[in-house]
Amino acid sequence: MRAKALNPEDIEEVTRGSGITSLPLFGEWSGAGQFTTGMTVFPPGKGIAMHHHNVEETVVIVDGSGVAVIDGEELKVGQYSATWIPPNVPHRFYNSGDEPMRILWVYGGVEVTRTLTDSGETFAHMSEADRQVGQEN
């Protein structure tokens, strides 16, 4: 396997609903064998539903500000704030600022799932079903 570099024009943006978009960077689809990574942009006032993953996750706030709710605790986050979330810990991020909030996410695996807290539904991360559910203000 050869090393790769991506430029923004090489990445297909994924619509997640409520104006939220994701840019999948590296993962199983690109030949990565041990992690999955990408970025998500949240418009002001928008967020993703409470959920958990089957693998650990770290999130870095690249731009903007918001709130990370991790295992029931609300944490204010801003540019360059970083979180670490163990597997199966409920969490969500939402933009509480006036500008778009961009996050960089990294999962500790390539077979990543997202389970919605309210319904218990589990989806393969970034699958078509995952892209259409779980957005909320």
C-alpha positions, 0 to 999 in steps of 0.5 A, spaced: 500 500 500 502 506 498 501 513 502 496 518 499 494 525 500 488 528 499 486 535 497 479 538 498 477 537 491 478 530 491 473 529 497 466 527 495 462 531 500 456 527 504 450 531 506 447 528 513 441 532 513 439 539 517 445 542 513 450 538 516 455 535 511 461 530 512 468 529 508 470 522 509 478 522 509 481 516 510 478 509 512 477 502 509 474 505 503 481 508 502 486 502 504 487 504 511 487 498 516 487 501 523 483 508 523 477 512 520 477 519 519 474 525 516 471 532 518 463 534 519 461 541 519 455 543 523 451 550 521 449 554 527 444 551 532 445 544 529 447 538 532 448 530 531 443 526 535 446 522 541 449 516 539 455 511 541 460 507 537 463 501 537 470 504 537 474 509 541 473 516 537 477 523 538 474 529 535 478 536 534 474 542 533 477 545 527 473 552 527 467 555 531 465 553 537 459 548 540 458 543 546 460 536 546 455 532 551 459 526 553 456 521 558 451 526 560 456 531 561 456 538 557 462 541 555 464 547 552 468 546 546 472 551 541 477 551 536 482 546 537 479 543 543 479 535 543 475 530 546 477 522 547 470 518 547 471 510 549 467 505 545 460 505 547 459 512 551 453 516 549 455 523 546 453 528 541 456 535 538 452 541 537 454 548 534 452 553 539 456 559 536 454 564 530 459 561 525 459 554 522 463 549 527 468 544 523 470 538 527 475 533 525 474 526 527 478 519 528 475 513 530 480 507 532 478 502 527 475 501 520 469 497 521 465 503 525 458 503 527 453 508 530 448 506 535 442 512 536 441 512 543 433 514 543 432 508 538 437 503 539 438 502 531 445 501 529 448 503 522 455 502 519 458 509 519 457 513 513 452 508 510 446 510 506 442 509 512 447 512 517 447 519 513 439 520 513 438 519 520 440 522 527 440 529 526 437 534 531 438 541 533 
